[in-house]
Amino acid sequence: MHKLCKRPTTHCGVCRQSFHRLPQIRRPGRRESETNLDVRRKHLSASGKTVGEVHIYKCTLVAHDYLFFTTKGFRETSPSTYIGNYALIYAINRHIQTIQRNASGNKPFYEEDMGKVTLYATPATPSKTNIVRLGAETIRWTNQAIIYFTYNSVNTLSQTTEVTAENLPQIGKKAKHPPLNSFEFFVIGGEPSGIVRLGKKQVPCRIYSKRLSLESIGDGVFKPSHPVNPLDLESFKPANIQSGEIVLQTPPLLVNSAIRGKHYICRDGYTEYFIAKPDARKYASVNLP
């Protein structure tokens, strides 16, 4: 600092004389110029969201026990190849106490609960990779076939099958996914926690997530990168289905489909994903882009 004029000064490295330091002039570089990120921010500003607020994750669920859920039950109870997204939504929204019930009977509370959740999950499909993560390590493992367990409800005192007024299966077998089988799905609204309990049997599972970058929001015909629950889409009609297969479970799913509707186009740096946009009215608490 100069003694008289109090302006910033510097010293010559040779003669040690002081002179005034000129203010630095910053030339616009890539950080200050308009980048692709800035362009995406402008496109998303119409919806009231910015790229920094968008949270879309590609998740892998690894079962740490025999994974059991019933898709159909006639003589034998067996799960589907796909995991419905309602079970996943309940599992990853454990932080919302009002949707957790110890006993809810036979009446579902989907319409009441889906408006409270903050994380949305798509239905899950079996992983095709031969590598499974276990904590910080990875092992080679491919999904194994479903295993069947037989059961016989016999009274230990009378050694007879009890007959009750309720139509409950007494003899049969249950099909379960073996431990370490993995499934892939997408989550919108935030990053799910690591350990979850899935389904009514509270099967322990671990979720590994990777954040995706949102490239754009489309509206037209696209091929979803995941099974689709038609009940989650806004103003969805059968005419919006261009092609696909219907999986008969509750609720029914569309797989290998091409549909018309709003969707997100995301990337993880290598692969491009097309994710169907859920109905904002049904999932009012989810921060949708």
N, C-alpha and C positions, 0 to 999 in steps of 0.2 A: 504494500500500500504506500503510495507517494505521500511524503510528509506534508506537502502544501495543498495539493489539489485532491488528495484522498482517493485518487483513481488507482485501479489495480496496476501493479508494475511487475516487471520481471527483470532478471539480471543477465547481462551478456556473459557467456562462459569464458570469454577471453579477457576483456578489459574490466569486468566486474561493474560496469556502469549500469545504472538502472534506467529503464525506459518504459513507457506506457505499453500495457498489454492490450491489444485490440480484442474486442469481443469476438468469440468464435462464431462462425457462420456455418450452421449445419446444413449440409446438402441433403435433399430428400433421397433416401435410400429405399430399399424394399420394405423396411419396417414401417415407413411413413407413407409409402405409396399404396394405392388400392390393390390389394391382393385378392385371391380367390375367396379367402375367408371373409373379407369385407363385402364382396359381392353376395355371398350367401347370407350375410347379416341383413343386407338390404332386402333380399327376397323373403326372408323370414320375418322382417319387421312388421309386415302387414298382419301377421297373426299375433302380434304382441310378444313374441318370444325372440330371444337372441341365441346365436349359436352356443354361447357360453352356458346357457340355461338348459340346453338340450341334453337329456340323459337317455341314451339308447345303448343297451348292452347285449352282446351275444353270450349266452350262458350255457354251461355244461353242468348237468346234474349227475352225480355219481352216487349210486345206492350203496350204503354201508351195511345193509342187511337185506333179507329177502323182501323184495318190493311187491306188495300185494294190494291190488285194488280190483274191484269187480266191475267188469264191463257187461258181462252176461252171466246168468246163473241158471242153468237148467241141467240138473243132475250133477253138473260140475261148474264151479265158479272159475272164470278165467278172465284175465285182464286183456285189454287191447294192446296192439303194438304201440299205440300213441297214448300219451298222458294228456287228459283234458286240462284246459287252462284254468278252470275254476279251482281245481285242486292245487295247482301251482300258485294261483293268486292268494289263496288262503295261507299257503305255506310261507310265502315271502312277505306277507303283511302281518307278521306276528306282533308288530309294534302297535297295532290297532286292537285294543282290548275289546271293543264293542262287537267285533265280528267273531270272537273266539267263544265257542260254546262247548261245554262238556257233554251235553246231551241235547240234541235238537229234534229228536224224534224222526219221523219220516217226512217232515215238511222242510223243503229247502228254503233258504233265505237269500237266494241269489239277487233278486231285485232290490232287496233292502240293503244288502252288504256291498254290492259292487259300486255303489255311489260313494262309499266311505274309503275305499282302498286308495292308496297313493302310488302303488306300483302295479303296472299292468303286465301280464305275461301272456305270450302266445301259447298255443298247444305245443307239446314237445314231441319230437321224433327221435327214434333211436340213432345214436351216433354211428358214423361209418368209419371212424378212425380206429386204429389198432393201438393207440396210446392213451392211457388213463392216468390222470394226476392223482397222487395220494399225498396231500400236504404239499411240501416243496419238491417232492420227488415225482418221477413218472415211471410207469411200468408198461410193458407190452401186454395188452389185453383186448380181446375182441368180445363183443356182446355174445353171451351164451344163450342157448335156447331156454324156453320156459321150463321150469321144473314143477312136477305134480306131486302133491302131498295128499294122501288119503286120510279120511277121518270117519269115525263111527261113533255117534253119540249114544253110548250104552251106559245105563245105570249100573254103577259099580256094586250095588247091593243086590238088585234083582237080576242082573246080567241080561236085561232086556232093553230094547229100544223104547224109550218113553214116547207116548203119543200125547201130544198137546193140542189145544184148540187152535194154536197158531200154525200157519203154514211155513214152518221152518225146516230146512234140510237136515235130515238126521244122518244119512249115509251119503258119501260122495267123495269128491276130491277137489282140492284147490290148486290153482296154477299160480306160480309166483316167478317173478324175475329174479335171477340169482344176484348175489352181491357183486358189486363192481360194474354191473351193467350201467351204461351211461346214456343220457338223453340230451338233446340240444333244443334250445328255445331262445326267444328274445324277450327282453324286459324293457319297458318304457317308463320313465319317471324317476329312476334312481337305481343305484347299485344294490342288489339283494345281498343279504348277509350270508356268511359262509355256511353255517350249519342250520338246517331246517328239518322240520318233521312233516312228512308228506302223508296226506290222507287220514282216514279215520283210525287206521292202525298206527299212526304216528311213526312211520318208518324213518329212521335217521338217514339223511342224505346231505351231501356237501355240494355247494354250488360254486363253480369257478366262473368268473365273468371277465369279459374284455369289452372295453368301451369302443363304440363305433362312432365314426364321424358322419354327420348328416350332410349329404351332398345336395339333395333337393327334395321337394314334396311334389309328387305327381298325381294326376287325376286322369285315369284312362285304363286301358287293358294292361295287365301285368301278370307275371307268374310269381306268386308268393314263394319266399324261401322257407316256408314253414306251413304246417297244417293250419287251416283257417276255420274258426268258429263263426258261421254266418250270423249268429245271433249278436255278435259283437260289432258288426259293421253298421254304419249309418245308412238308413234307407235302402237296405239291401233287398233285392228282388231276385227271384229265380232267373229272370232274363239277364242278370248281370253275370251269370256263369257262362263262360265261353266253352270250357272243357274242364274235366276233372273226374275224380272218383269220390264217392260218398262212403264214409266209414260210419256204420250204424252203431253208435254209442250215444251216451247222454252227456252233453248235446252232440248231435251229429257233426262230423268234421268233413271238410273238403281237403283232399290231398292231391298232389300232382296236378294242380288246377291252374287255369287262366281265368281271371275274373276282372270285372270292371269296377273301379272305385278309387278312392283316395289311398295313397300309400307313400311310405318313406323309402328313399333310395339312400342306402348307407354303404360305407366301406370300412374295412379294417386295415387298409393299406395294400391289400392284395386282392381280396374278393369283394364283389358287389352283391349286396343283399337287398331284396325287395320285401318290405314289411307292411302288412295291411294296417291302415290307421283305424283304431277302435273308435266307437261312437263316443263323442265328448259328452253327450247328455247322460249316457249310461255310466261312464267313468268320470264323473264330474270332479273328483278330487285328484285325478292324475294330471300331472303337468305335461300335457300333450303339446308337441311342437305345432 
